[in-house]
Each structure stands twice: as C-alpha cells, then as structure tokens.
C-alpha cells in the first residue's frame, strides 16, 4: 500500500511539474508572438536577433521601447492579480472571492482616480504607490468593520461587497467632478489597459511581484490546511487570524500594484485560481505558481486580442477579461460549492 501511495504521489508530482513547465512554455510562445505581430509586423527571426542584442534598426525601437515593456507588464500584472485572487479564495474559502469582492481593487481605483483628478501637477508614475495605499485602506476598513471577537469570512465578504459599491460610486463622482480633459484618459485606465506601458511601470511593479509572490508561497501549507475548515485548521495548529491578516496584506499588495499599473482588469483574479485548481488540485504549493502562469497567459491573450482584432483600434485588455469573466462568474454562481 505504501509503495502504491508513493507511486501515485510521484505521478502527481511529475504531472504537476509538467503542467508548470508547459504553462511557462505557453507564456514564452505567446510573448514571442506578441512581439512579432501588430500594426507593424516583425518576422520572428528578427525578434530573436533583437532579443540577443543584434541591432535591427527601427524594428529594435518598436520591440524594446513599445512591445517588450507592454508584454512584461502583462505578465507581471496577470500573475499579480491571479495570485492575489488565489490567496483570497484560500483565506475566505469562497470560490467567488477575488480582489474585487473585498474592495481591494475598488480602493486602489478610487485612490488612483483621486490622485489623477485632484493632483494633476504630480507625475503619473506615483499612481501604483497611491493605488496600493488605497487598496490597503479599503481592506483595513473592511477588516475593522468585520471584527467581532475575530473575523469571519462571511462578514468580510458582505462588508466587502458594500464597500466595493461605495468606492465605485466615489470613483465615478471623482471622475465627473474632475477636469474634463482627463476623463478619456481616466476611463481608459479604469477599463483595464496596458497600452502605452513603459519600462518605468515595469520597474515599479516588478519589486512587488518579486517579493510578495515568494512570500505568499511561504503560507501555501497554511492555506491548504485552512481549506479543511476553521475548527480543523486550529486543531492542526494553524494560527488562523495571524495567517489571515498576513495573507490578506500580501493579496492587497499584489492587487494594488497591478491596479496601479493596468487599471481595473476584472475577473482575472477569479478565473486563474479556478483554472489552476482544476489543473493541479487543492495544494496551494502548486496553485500559487500555476495561477501566476495562468493569469499571465490570460492577460497576454486578452492584450493580444485587443491589439489585433480591431486594428487600428487598441481595445483595453479589461474588456476581454470582463467578457470572458462575467459568464464564468455566472457559471460558478450556479455551480457554487465550497472550496475543498
């Protein structure tokens, strides 16, 4: 029996490793395709030559100044939102949980829009930092209101929904009352777009991803235990409230950084963790990396579709994630089961 169990464990481990490698390769292939296609098509061989440092003239300018930072931003933002959603689903034990539901993205969006409309003399490169502060304040309000001899996930979700609605109303008020010439820019950002992303934004978001995704992996075992239920987790020695606070902060940092760079990209934090769970099961040691690659792939696909399907228009990626995510949310709603 033990040998059979070990054999099954080895097979599952090998399968999971192959899935992670496969997703990584898909992400690389999509990135290369995104570098190659566009309003100006660049042959794949020229893309390779430019990436290895061989000067390609005007093609190199397009690749390095416009397309490459945009693709890297898509990968980082997609991974951040996906892991943020996975952490929330693990903490709240609700398959419908995502950064939107606790007011995380609502707080980030409201803070960023307030900054863009009220502090027009400051550099827009401060937006990611401002968005993270707004996301943190929203979660602190949610957590404070939900506290009653501890925090139940039920109260977090209910208060989060109300908070998200209020923050959405505040965001629209700020947009309407702000300068008219900023309206189009702010609306495009709110839709969720990585159009025009520069290396500056990549440099801003990268440290947050490089720190908080590995940090969240440290709590993967705790999250896996908590899927068994609060009583069972506490019986197994899980520090439930401490873990919940820390993981929520990690989720806020990731979602806030992503929203600050790309705006409101809806449903990505909902879809990617579910896909990861279908691929590798319930262990968060596997869900976190698989969700990160899945989120990156989904946002790369959405951005590629936005660039290519309606040329010369550049449709925000958030339009496509919302178009896919809304029916996905309804499917989960009708199929609703607790995460096990």
C-alpha positions in Angstrom: 0.0 0.0 0.0 2.8 2.4 0.9 4.6 1.7 -2.4 1.4 2.3 -4.3 0.8 5.5 -2.4 4.4 6.7 -3.1 4.0 5.8 -6.8 0.8 7.8 -7.0 2.5 10.8 -5.3 5.4 10.6 -7.7 3.0 10.6 -10.7 1.1 13.6 -9.3 4.3 15.4 -8.7 5.6 14.7 -12.2 2.3 15.7 -13.7 2.3 19.0 -11.8 5.8 19.7 -12.8 4.9 19.1 -16.5 1.9 21.4 -16.2 4.1 24.2 -14.7 6.7 23.7 -17.4 4.0 23.6 -20.1 2.4 26.8 -18.9 5.8 28.5 -18.8 6.4 27.5 -22.4 3.0 28.7 -23.5 3.7 32.0 -21.8 7.0 32.3 -23.7 5.4 31.4 -27.0 2.6 33.9 -26.6 5.2 36.6 -25.6 7.2 35.9 -28.8 4.0 36.1 -30.9 3.0 39.3 -29.2 6.4 40.8 -30.0 6.1 39.8 -33.6 2.6 40.9 -34.6 1.0 44.3 -34.5 0.4 47.3 -36.8 4.0 46.7 -37.9 4.7 43.0 -38.3 8.2 41.9 -37.4 9.5 38.5 -38.6 10.2 36.1 -35.8 13.8 35.7 -36.7 14.2 39.5 -36.4 12.6 39.3 -32.9 15.1 36.7 -31.9 18.1 38.6 -33.3 17.0 41.8 -31.5 16.5 40.0 -28.2 20.0 38.6 -28.3 21.5 42.0 -28.9 21.9 42.2 -32.7 20.9 45.7 -33.8 17.8 45.7 -36.0 17.3 49.4 -36.6 13.6 50.6 -36.5 12.5 47.1 -35.5 14.6 47.2 -32.4 13.0 50.5 -31.4 9.5 49.1 -31.7 10.4 45.9 -29.8 12.4 47.4 -27.0 10.6 50.7 -26.4 6.9 49.7 -27.0 6.2 46.0 -27.2 8.6 44.4 -24.7 7.6 46.6 -21.7 4.0 46.1 -22.6 4.3 42.3 -22.6 6.4 42.2 -19.4 3.8 44.4 -17.8 1.0 42.0 -18.9 2.9 39.0 -17.4 3.6 40.8 -14.1 0.0 42.2 -13.8 -1.6 38.9 -14.8 0.5 37.0 -12.3 -0.1 39.5 -9.5 -3.9 39.5 -9.9 -4.1 35.7 -10.2 -2.0 35.1 -7.1 -4.0 37.8 -5.2 -7.2 36.0 -6.1 -5.8 32.6 -5.1 -4.8 34.0 -1.7 -8.2 35.5 -1.1 -10.0 32.3 -2.1 -7.8 30.4 0.2 -8.4 32.7 3.2 -12.1 33.3 2.6 -12.9 29.7 1.5 -15.3 31.1 -1.1 -14.9 30.1 -4.8 -16.4 33.5 -5.8 -13.7 35.5 -3.9 -11.5 37.8 -5.9 -9.7 41.2 -5.3 -12.9 42.9 -6.4 -15.0 41.4 -3.7 -13.2 42.7 -0.6 -12.9 46.2 -2.0 -9.2 45.8 -2.8 -9.4 46.9 -6.5 -12.2 49.4 -5.6 -9.9 51.1 -3.0 -7.0 51.1 -5.4 -9.1 52.5 -8.2 -10.7 55.2 -6.1 -7.3 56.3 -4.8 -5.7 56.4 -8.2 -8.6 58.3 -9.8 -8.5 60.8 -6.9 -4.8 61.3 -7.5 -5.2 61.7 -11.3 -8.0 64.2 -10.9 -7.0 66.2 -7.8 -3.2 66.2 -8.0 -2.7 66.8 -11.7 0.7 68.5 -11.2 2.3 65.3 -9.9 3.9 62.6 -12.0 1.6 59.7 -13.0 4.4 57.3 -12.0 3.2 57.7 -8.4 -0.1 56.0 -9.4 0.9 52.4 -8.5 2.0 53.5 -5.0 -1.2 55.6 -4.5 -3.3 52.6 -5.7 -1.6 50.3 -3.2 -2.3 52.7 -0.3 -5.9 52.9 -1.4 -6.2 49.1 -1.5 -4.7 48.8 1.9 -7.0 51.4 3.4 -10.0 49.7 1.9 -9.0 46.3 3.4 -8.3 47.9 6.8 -11.8 49.4 6.8 -13.3 46.1 5.8 -11.3 44.2 8.4 -12.1 46.7 11.2 -15.9 46.6 10.4 -15.8 42.8 10.2 -14.1 42.3 13.5 -16.2 40.7 16.2 -14.1 38.5 18.5 -12.2 37.5 15.4 -13.1 37.9 11.7 -15.4 35.6 9.9 -15.1 35.2 6.2 -18.9 35.7 5.9 -18.7 39.3 7.3 -15.6 40.0 5.2 -17.5 39.2 2.0 -20.7 41.1 2.9 -18.9 44.2 4.0 -16.5 43.9 1.0 -19.4 43.9 -1.4 -20.9 47.0 0.2 -17.5 48.7 0.4 -16.9 48.0 -3.3 -20.2 49.6 -4.3 -19.5 52.7 -2.2 -16.0 53.0 -3.6 -17.3 52.6 -7.2 -19.7 55.5 -6.6 -16.9 57.6 -5.2 -14.7 56.8 -8.2 -17.5 58.0 -10.6 -18.0 61.2 -8.5 -14.3 62.0 -8.8 -14.3 61.3 -12.5 -17.4 63.5 -13.1 -16.1 66.4 -10.9 -12.6 66.3 -12.2 -11.1 68.1 -15.2 -12.9 67.2 -18.5 -9.7 66.8 -20.4 -8.7 63.9 -18.1 -11.9 62.0 -18.5 -10.9 59.9 -21.5 -7.6 59.0 -20.0 -9.1 58.0 -16.7 -11.9 56.0 -18.3 -9.4 54.1 -20.4 -7.3 53.3 -17.3 -10.4 52.2 -15.4 -11.4 49.8 -18.2 -8.1 48.0 -17.7 -5.4 48.6 -20.2 -1.6 48.2 -20.5 -1.5 50.3 -23.6 1.5 52.7 -23.5 3.2 50.9 -20.6 6.8 52.0 -20.3 9.8 50.5 -18.7 9.2 52.8 -15.7 6.0 51.0 -14.9 7.7 47.6 -15.2 10.4 48.8 -12.8 7.7 49.9 -10.4 5.7 46.7 -10.3 8.5 44.2 -10.5 9.8 44.5 -6.9 6.3 43.9 -5.5 5.9 40.8 -7.6 9.4 39.6 -6.8 8.8 40.0 -3.1 5.2 39.1 -2.4 4.6 36.1 -4.6 7.5 34.2 -3.0 6.3 35.4 0.5 2.8 34.2 -0.3 4.3 30.8 -1.2 5.6 30.5 2.4 2.0 30.4 3.6 0.9 27.8 1.0 0.8 25.0 3.5 -1.3 27.1 6.0 -3.8 27.9 3.2 -4.1 24.3 2.3 -4.8 23.4 5.9 -7.4 26.1 6.2 -9.4 24.7 3.3 -10.3 21.9 5.7 -12.3 24.4 7.8 -11.6 26.8 10.7 -12.0 24.2 13.5 -9.9 21.6 11.8 -7.2 24.1 10.9 -7.0 25.4 14.5 -6.9 21.8 15.8 -3.9 21.2 13.5 -2.1 24.2 15.0 -2.8 26.8 12.3 -2.6 30.4 13.5 -5.8 31.3 11.8 -6.2 35.0 12.5 -2.5 35.8 12.1 -2.3 33.9 8.9 -5.4 35.6 7.6 -4.1 39.1 8.3 -0.7 38.4 6.7 -2.1 36.7 3.6 -4.7 39.5 3.1 -1.9 42.1 3.2 0.1 40.1 0.6 -3.0 39.9 -1.6 -3.6 43.7 -1.2 0.0 44.5 -2.1 -0.2 42.4 -5.3 -3.6 43.6 -6.4 -2.8 47.2 -5.6 0.4 47.2 -7.6 -1.4 45.5 -10.5 -4.3 48.0 -10.5 -1.9 50.9 -10.2 -0.2 49.9 -13.5 -3.0 48.5 -15.5 -6.3 49.7 -14.0 -9.4 47.6 -13.3 -8.8 44.3 -15.1 -11.9 42.4 -14.0 -12.3 38.7 -13.2 -8.7 37.7 -13.8 -8.2 37.1 -10.1 -11.3 35.0 -10.2 -10.7 32.8 -13.2 -6.9 32.0 -12.9 -7.1 30.3 -9.5 -10.1 28.1 -10.6 -8.2 27.0 -13.7 -5.1 26.3 -11.5 -7.2 24.3 -9.1 -8.6 22.2 -12.0 -5.1 21.5 -13.3 -3.2 20.7 -10.1 -5.8 20.1 -7.3 -6.1 21.8 -3.9 -2.5 22.2 -2.7 -1.6 25.8 -2.6 2.1 24.9 -3.1 1.0 24.2 -6.6 -2.0 26.5 -7.0 0.1 29.7 -6.5 2.7 29.1 -9.3 0.1 27.6 -11.7 -2.3 30.5 -11.0 0.6 33.0 -11.7 1.4 31.5 -15.1 -2.3 31.1 -15.9 -3.0 34.8 -15.1 -0.1 35.9 -17.2 -1.3 33.8 -20.1 -4.8 35.1 -19.9 -3.8 38.7 -19.8 -1.3 38.2 -22.7 -4.2 36.6 -24.7 -6.5 39.5 -23.8 -4.0 42.1 -24.7 -3.1 40.4 -28.0 -6.8 40.2 -28.9 -7.2 43.9 -28.1 -4.3 44.8 -30.3 -5.2 42.6 -33.3 -8.9 42.0 -33.6 -10.0 45.6 -34.2 -6.9 47.2 -35.8 -6.1 50.1 -35.9 -8.1 50.4 -32.6 -6.4 49.2 -29.5 -9.1 47.8 -27.2 -8.3 47.6 -23.5 -7.5 44.1 -22.3 -10.0 44.6 -19.4 -12.9 44.5 -22.0 -11.9 40.9 -23.0 -11.3 39.6 -19.4 -14.7 41.0 -18.4 -16.4 39.5 -21.5 -15.0 36.0 -20.5 -15.1 36.5 -16.8 -18.8 37.5 -16.5 -20.2 34.2 -17.9 -17.5 32.4 -15.9 -18.7 34.1 -12.7 -22.4 33.1 -13.5 -21.2 29.5 -14.1 -19.5 29.4 -10.7 -22.6 31.0 -9.1 -24.9 28.3 -10.3 -22.4 25.6 -9.6 -21.4 27.0 -6.3 -19.6 24.7 -3.9 -17.2 25.5 -1.0 -13.5 25.0 -1.8 -12.4 21.7 -0.5 
